[in-house]
Amino acid sequence: MKNAIKTILTDINHVIIKGESDKTEQARVFLLLAVPVMSAIFTFGQFPLY
C-alpha cells in the first residue's frame, strides 16, 4: 500500500510539477483525475451538451 501511494505521488510530481514524464505516468494521472471529475459531472448535473 505504501508503494502504491508513493508511485501515485511520484507520478503526480513528474506530470504536473516537473513536466518530465512518460506515457505510463501520464495515463495514471489522467485516470486518477478523470474518474472523480466525471463522477462529479454526472452527480451534480447533466453532461455538457454542445
PDB file of N, CA, C and O in Angstrom:
ATOM      1  N   MET A   1       0.827  -1.194   0.000  1.00  0.00           N
ATOM      2  CA  MET A   1       0.000   0.000   0.000  1.00  0.00           C
ATOM      3  C   MET A   1       0.868   1.253   0.000  1.00  0.00           C
ATOM      4  O   MET A   1       0.574   2.220  -0.703  1.00  0.00           O
ATOM      5  N   LYS A   2       1.943   1.230   0.796  1.00  0.00           N
ATOM      6  CA  LYS A   2       2.845   2.368   0.839  1.00  0.00           C
ATOM      7  C   LYS A   2       3.484   2.611  -0.525  1.00  0.00           C
ATOM      8  O   LYS A   2       3.670   3.753  -0.945  1.00  0.00           O
ATOM      9  N   ASN A   3       3.814   1.520  -1.203  1.00  0.00           N
ATOM     10  CA  ASN A   3       4.443   1.621  -2.512  1.00  0.00           C
ATOM     11  C   ASN A   3       3.483   2.223  -3.533  1.00  0.00           C
ATOM     12  O   ASN A   3       3.897   3.017  -4.378  1.00  0.00           O
ATOM     13  N   ALA A   4       2.211   1.856  -3.462  1.00  0.00           N
ATOM     14  CA  ALA A   4       1.217   2.391  -4.394  1.00  0.00           C
ATOM     15  C   ALA A   4       1.040   3.893  -4.191  1.00  0.00           C
ATOM     16  O   ALA A   4       0.959   4.644  -5.163  1.00  0.00           O
ATOM     17  N   ILE A   5       0.981   4.330  -2.950  1.00  0.00           N
ATOM     18  CA  ILE A   5       0.829   5.757  -2.661  1.00  0.00           C
ATOM     19  C   ILE A   5       2.063   6.524  -3.125  1.00  0.00           C
ATOM     20  O   ILE A   5       1.951   7.615  -3.684  1.00  0.00           O
ATOM     21  N   LYS A   6       3.240   5.947  -2.889  1.00  0.00           N
ATOM     22  CA  LYS A   6       4.479   6.590  -3.319  1.00  0.00           C
ATOM     23  C   LYS A   6       4.527   6.702  -4.841  1.00  0.00           C
ATOM     24  O   LYS A   6       4.973   7.719  -5.372  1.00  0.00           O
ATOM     25  N   THR A   7       4.075   5.671  -5.541  1.00  0.00           N
ATOM     26  CA  THR A   7       4.045   5.701  -7.004  1.00  0.00           C
ATOM     27  C   THR A   7       3.113   6.785  -7.512  1.00  0.00           C
ATOM     28  O   THR A   7       3.457   7.519  -8.439  1.00  0.00           O
ATOM     29  N   ILE A   8       1.938   6.890  -6.915  1.00  0.00           N
ATOM     30  CA  ILE A   8       0.965   7.910  -7.335  1.00  0.00           C
ATOM     31  C   ILE A   8       1.519   9.309  -7.096  1.00  0.00           C
ATOM     32  O   ILE A   8       1.418  10.167  -7.973  1.00  0.00           O
ATOM     33  N   LEU A   9       2.093   9.552  -5.945  1.00  0.00           N
ATOM     34  CA  LEU A   9       2.649  10.873  -5.651  1.00  0.00           C
ATOM     35  C   LEU A   9       3.818  11.207  -6.574  1.00  0.00           C
ATOM     36  O   LEU A   9       3.964  12.353  -7.000  1.00  0.00           O
ATOM     37  N   THR A  10       4.644  10.225  -6.883  1.00  0.00           N
ATOM     38  CA  THR A  10       5.753  10.442  -7.810  1.00  0.00           C
ATOM     39  C   THR A  10       5.236  10.764  -9.204  1.00  0.00           C
ATOM     40  O   THR A  10       5.763  11.653  -9.874  1.00  0.00           O
ATOM     41  N   ASP A  11       4.206  10.044  -9.645  1.00  0.00           N
ATOM     42  CA  ASP A  11       3.630  10.309 -10.961  1.00  0.00           C
ATOM     43  C   ASP A  11       3.053  11.718 -11.043  1.00  0.00           C
ATOM     44  O   ASP A  11       3.274  12.425 -12.026  1.00  0.00           O
ATOM     45  N   ILE A  12       2.322  12.125 -10.021  1.00  0.00           N
ATOM     46  CA  ILE A  12       1.752  13.480  -9.997  1.00  0.00           C
ATOM     47  C   ILE A  12       2.858  14.523 -10.018  1.00  0.00           C
ATOM     48  O   ILE A  12       2.744  15.541 -10.701  1.00  0.00           O
ATOM     49  N   ASN A  13       3.912  14.275  -9.281  1.00  0.00           N
ATOM     50  CA  ASN A  13       5.045  15.200  -9.257  1.00  0.00           C
ATOM     51  C   ASN A  13       5.687  15.305 -10.635  1.00  0.00           C
ATOM     52  O   ASN A  13       5.997  16.409 -11.083  1.00  0.00           O
ATOM     53  N   HIS A  14       5.891  14.194 -11.307  1.00  0.00           N
ATOM     54  CA  HIS A  14       6.530  14.218 -12.622  1.00  0.00           C
ATOM     55  C   HIS A  14       5.641  14.864 -13.680  1.00  0.00           C
ATOM     56  O   HIS A  14       6.132  15.604 -14.533  1.00  0.00           O
ATOM     57  N   VAL A  15       4.345  14.593 -13.632  1.00  0.00           N
ATOM     58  CA  VAL A  15       3.451  15.086 -14.679  1.00  0.00           C
ATOM     59  C   VAL A  15       3.101  16.556 -14.473  1.00  0.00           C
ATOM     60  O   VAL A  15       3.229  17.350 -15.404  1.00  0.00           O
ATOM     61  N   ILE A  16       2.665  16.931 -13.281  1.00  0.00           N
ATOM     62  CA  ILE A  16       2.134  18.270 -13.066  1.00  0.00           C
ATOM     63  C   ILE A  16       3.221  19.278 -12.699  1.00  0.00           C
ATOM     64  O   ILE A  16       3.218  20.395 -13.218  1.00  0.00           O
ATOM     65  N   ILE A  17       4.130  18.914 -11.834  1.00  0.00           N
ATOM     66  CA  ILE A  17       5.095  19.886 -11.332  1.00  0.00           C
ATOM     67  C   ILE A  17       6.328  19.986 -12.227  1.00  0.00           C
ATOM     68  O   ILE A  17       6.682  21.079 -12.668  1.00  0.00           O
ATOM     69  N   LYS A  18       6.982  18.864 -12.499  1.00  0.00           N
ATOM     70  CA  LYS A  18       8.211  18.896 -13.289  1.00  0.00           C
ATOM     71  C   LYS A  18       7.954  18.968 -14.783  1.00  0.00           C
ATOM     72  O   LYS A  18       8.696  19.628 -15.511  1.00  0.00           O
ATOM     73  N   GLY A  19       6.913  18.299 -15.245  1.00  0.00           N
ATOM     74  CA  GLY A  19       6.630  18.279 -16.673  1.00  0.00           C
ATOM     75  C   GLY A  19       7.454  17.271 -17.437  1.00  0.00           C
ATOM     76  O   GLY A  19       7.420  17.251 -18.668  1.00  0.00           O
ATOM     77  N   GLU A  20       8.193  16.434 -16.736  1.00  0.00           N
ATOM     78  CA  GLU A  20       9.015  15.406 -17.362  1.00  0.00           C
ATOM     79  C   GLU A  20       8.429  14.053 -16.995  1.00  0.00           C
ATOM     80  O   GLU A  20       8.672  13.544 -15.901  1.00  0.00           O
ATOM     81  N   SER A  21       7.657  13.468 -17.910  1.00  0.00           N
ATOM     82  CA  SER A  21       7.012  12.199 -17.600  1.00  0.00           C
ATOM     83  C   SER A  21       6.924  11.349 -18.853  1.00  0.00           C
ATOM     84  O   SER A  21       7.056  11.838 -19.975  1.00  0.00           O
ATOM     85  N   ASP A  22       6.699  10.065 -18.630  1.00  0.00           N
ATOM     86  CA  ASP A  22       6.486   9.169 -19.762  1.00  0.00           C
ATOM     87  C   ASP A  22       4.992   8.899 -19.911  1.00  0.00           C
ATOM     88  O   ASP A  22       4.179   9.378 -19.121  1.00  0.00           O
ATOM     89  N   LYS A  23       4.652   8.139 -20.919  1.00  0.00           N
ATOM     90  CA  LYS A  23       3.235   7.902 -21.244  1.00  0.00           C
ATOM     91  C   LYS A  23       2.507   7.152 -20.128  1.00  0.00           C
ATOM     92  O   LYS A  23       1.322   7.396 -19.899  1.00  0.00           O
ATOM     93  N   THR A  24       3.183   6.260 -19.442  1.00  0.00           N
ATOM     94  CA  THR A  24       2.547   5.495 -18.368  1.00  0.00           C
ATOM     95  C   THR A  24       2.162   6.404 -17.211  1.00  0.00           C
ATOM     96  O   THR A  24       1.063   6.295 -16.667  1.00  0.00           O
ATOM     97  N   GLU A  25       3.059   7.293 -16.838  1.00  0.00           N
ATOM     98  CA  GLU A  25       2.757   8.226 -15.749  1.00  0.00           C
ATOM     99  C   GLU A  25       1.614   9.152 -16.134  1.00  0.00           C
ATOM    100  O   GLU A  25       0.747   9.440 -15.309  1.00  0.00           O
ATOM    101  N   GLN A  26       1.601   9.619 -17.372  1.00  0.00           N
ATOM    102  CA  GLN A  26       0.530  10.490 -17.828  1.00  0.00           C
ATOM    103  C   GLN A  26      -0.811   9.781 -17.803  1.00  0.00           C
ATOM    104  O   GLN A  26      -1.826  10.374 -17.440  1.00  0.00           O
ATOM    105  N   ALA A  27      -0.818   8.504 -18.192  1.00  0.00           N
ATOM    106  CA  ALA A  27      -2.069   7.739 -18.187  1.00  0.00           C
ATOM    107  C   ALA A  27      -2.587   7.539 -16.766  1.00  0.00           C
ATOM    108  O   ALA A  27      -3.788   7.652 -16.523  1.00  0.00           O
ATOM    109  N   ARG A  28      -1.696   7.246 -15.834  1.00  0.00           N
ATOM    110  CA  ARG A  28      -2.122   7.052 -14.442  1.00  0.00           C
ATOM    111  C   ARG A  28      -2.726   8.324 -13.869  1.00  0.00           C
ATOM    112  O   ARG A  28      -3.768   8.280 -13.213  1.00  0.00           O
ATOM    113  N   VAL A  29      -2.077   9.455 -14.114  1.00  0.00           N
ATOM    114  CA  VAL A  29      -2.573  10.719 -13.572  1.00  0.00           C
ATOM    115  C   VAL A  29      -3.889  11.105 -14.242  1.00  0.00           C
ATOM    116  O   VAL A  29      -4.791  11.622 -13.584  1.00  0.00           O
ATOM    117  N   PHE A  30      -4.003  10.855 -15.551  1.00  0.00           N
ATOM    118  CA  PHE A  30      -5.255  11.156 -16.242  1.00  0.00           C
ATOM    119  C   PHE A  30      -6.408  10.365 -15.641  1.00  0.00           C
ATOM    120  O   PHE A  30      -7.467  10.930 -15.366  1.00  0.00           O
ATOM    121  N   LEU A  31      -6.218   9.070 -15.433  1.00  0.00           N
ATOM    122  CA  LEU A  31      -7.284   8.257 -14.836  1.00  0.00           C
ATOM    123  C   LEU A  31      -7.578   8.688 -13.408  1.00  0.00           C
ATOM    124  O   LEU A  31      -8.730   8.713 -12.976  1.00  0.00           O
ATOM    125  N   LEU A  32      -6.520   9.026 -12.684  1.00  0.00           N
ATOM    126  CA  LEU A  32      -6.699   9.461 -11.297  1.00  0.00           C
ATOM    127  C   LEU A  32      -7.529  10.739 -11.218  1.00  0.00           C
ATOM    128  O   LEU A  32      -8.303  10.912 -10.277  1.00  0.00           O
ATOM    129  N   LEU A  33      -7.379  11.634 -12.190  1.00  0.00           N
ATOM    130  CA  LEU A  33      -8.123  12.890 -12.186  1.00  0.00           C
ATOM    131  C   LEU A  33      -9.447  12.802 -12.933  1.00  0.00           C
ATOM    132  O   LEU A  33     -10.406  13.483 -12.571  1.00  0.00           O
ATOM    133  N   ALA A  34      -9.511  11.978 -13.962  1.00  0.00           N
ATOM    134  CA  ALA A  34     -10.713  11.929 -14.808  1.00  0.00           C
ATOM    135  C   ALA A  34     -11.886  11.248 -14.113  1.00  0.00           C
ATOM    136  O   ALA A  34     -13.024  11.695 -14.252  1.00  0.00           O
ATOM    137  N   VAL A  35     -11.635  10.198 -13.383  1.00  0.00           N
ATOM    138  CA  VAL A  35     -12.726   9.447 -12.754  1.00  0.00           C
ATOM    139  C   VAL A  35     -13.504  10.301 -11.757  1.00  0.00           C
ATOM    140  O   VAL A  35     -14.732  10.323 -11.836  1.00  0.00           O
ATOM    141  N   PRO A  36     -12.865  11.002 -10.825  1.00  0.00           N
ATOM    142  CA  PRO A  36     -13.655  11.845  -9.905  1.00  0.00           C
ATOM    143  C   PRO A  36     -14.360  13.010 -10.604  1.00  0.00           C
ATOM    144  O   PRO A  36     -15.473  13.376 -10.224  1.00  0.00           O
ATOM    145  N   VAL A  37     -13.727  13.589 -11.614  1.00  0.00           N
ATOM    146  CA  VAL A  37     -14.349  14.713 -12.324  1.00  0.00           C
ATOM    147  C   VAL A  37     -15.592  14.247 -13.062  1.00  0.00           C
ATOM    148  O   VAL A  37     -16.630  14.905 -13.002  1.00  0.00           O
ATOM    149  N   MET A  38     -15.501  13.125 -13.755  1.00  0.00           N
ATOM    150  CA  MET A  38     -16.661  12.609 -14.475  1.00  0.00           C
ATOM    151  C   MET A  38     -17.771  12.209 -13.500  1.00  0.00           C
ATOM    152  O   MET A  38     -18.951  12.409 -13.788  1.00  0.00           O
ATOM    153  N   SER A  39     -17.403  11.653 -12.367  1.00  0.00           N
ATOM    154  CA  SER A  39     -18.408  11.298 -11.365  1.00  0.00           C
ATOM    155  C   SER A  39     -19.124  12.538 -10.842  1.00  0.00           C
ATOM    156  O   SER A  39     -20.340  12.523 -10.650  1.00  0.00           O
ATOM    157  N   ALA A  40     -18.375  13.603 -10.615  1.00  0.00           N
ATOM    158  CA  ALA A  40     -18.989  14.852 -10.149  1.00  0.00           C
ATOM    159  C   ALA A  40     -19.906  15.441 -11.205  1.00  0.00           C
ATOM    160  O   ALA A  40     -20.974  15.961 -10.881  1.00  0.00           O
ATOM    161  N   ILE A  41     -19.503  15.365 -12.463  1.00  0.00           N
ATOM    162  CA  ILE A  41     -20.352  15.900 -13.536  1.00  0.00           C
ATOM    163  C   ILE A  41     -21.665  15.142 -13.597  1.00  0.00           C
ATOM    164  O   ILE A  41     -22.727  15.755 -13.709  1.00  0.00           O
ATOM    165  N   PHE A  42     -21.610  13.831 -13.526  1.00  0.00           N
ATOM    166  CA  PHE A  42     -22.825  13.037 -13.606  1.00  0.00           C
ATOM    167  C   PHE A  42     -23.664  13.131 -12.333  1.00  0.00           C
ATOM    168  O   PHE A  42     -24.882  12.959 -12.386  1.00  0.00           O
ATOM    169  N   THR A  43     -23.035  13.399 -11.196  1.00  0.00           N
ATOM    170  CA  THR A  43     -23.774  13.502  -9.946  1.00  0.00           C
ATOM    171  C   THR A  43     -24.536  14.818  -9.852  1.00  0.00           C
ATOM    172  O   THR A  43     -25.707  14.836  -9.473  1.00  0.00           O
ATOM    173  N   PHE A  44     -23.876  15.915 -10.196  1.00  0.00           N
ATOM    174  CA  PHE A  44     -24.454  17.238  -9.979  1.00  0.00           C
ATOM    175  C   PHE A  44     -25.219  17.790 -11.167  1.00  0.00           C
ATOM    176  O   PHE A  44     -25.838  18.849 -11.060  1.00  0.00           O
ATOM    177  N   GLY A  45     -25.192  17.118 -12.265  1.00  0.00           N
ATOM    178  CA  GLY A  45     -25.937  17.646 -13.407  1.00  0.00           C
ATOM    179  C   GLY A  45     -25.752  16.815 -14.641  1.00  0.00           C
ATOM    180  O   GLY A  45     -25.164  15.734 -14.616  1.00  0.00           O
ATOM    181  N   GLN A  46     -26.255  17.333 -15.693  1.00  0.00           N
ATOM    182  CA  GLN A  46     -26.199  16.657 -16.968  1.00  0.00           C
ATOM    183  C   GLN A  46     -24.843  16.867 -17.623  1.00  0.00           C
ATOM    184  O   GLN A  46     -24.208  17.903 -17.427  1.00  0.00           O
ATOM    185  N   PHE A  47     -24.405  15.897 -18.392  1.00  0.00           N
ATOM    186  CA  PHE A  47     -23.168  16.031 -19.134  1.00  0.00           C
ATOM    187  C   PHE A  47     -23.311  17.186 -20.110  1.00  0.00           C
ATOM    188  O   PHE A  47     -24.361  17.318 -20.739  1.00  0.00           O
ATOM    189  N   PRO A  48     -22.290  18.031 -20.262  1.00  0.00           N
ATOM    190  CA  PRO A  48     -22.440  19.215 -21.115  1.00  0.00           C
ATOM    191  C   PRO A  48     -22.813  18.853 -22.547  1.00  0.00           C
ATOM    192  O   PRO A  48     -22.168  18.013 -23.174  1.00  0.00           O
ATOM    193  N   LEU A  49     -23.858  19.495 -23.056  1.00  0.00           N
ATOM    194  CA  LEU A  49     -24.276  19.312 -24.428  1.00  0.00           C
ATOM    195  C   LEU A  49     -23.770  20.468 -25.261  1.00  0.00           C
ATOM    196  O   LEU A  49     -23.783  21.620 -24.825  1.00  0.00           O
ATOM    197  N   TYR A  50     -23.333  20.157 -26.443  1.00  0.00           N
ATOM    198  CA  TYR A  50     -22.777  21.199 -27.314  1.00  0.00           C
ATOM    199  C   TYR A  50     -23.729  21.536 -28.407  1.00  0.00           C
ATOM    200  O   TYR A  50     -23.434  22.394 -29.239  1.00  0.00           O
TER     201      TYR A  50
END
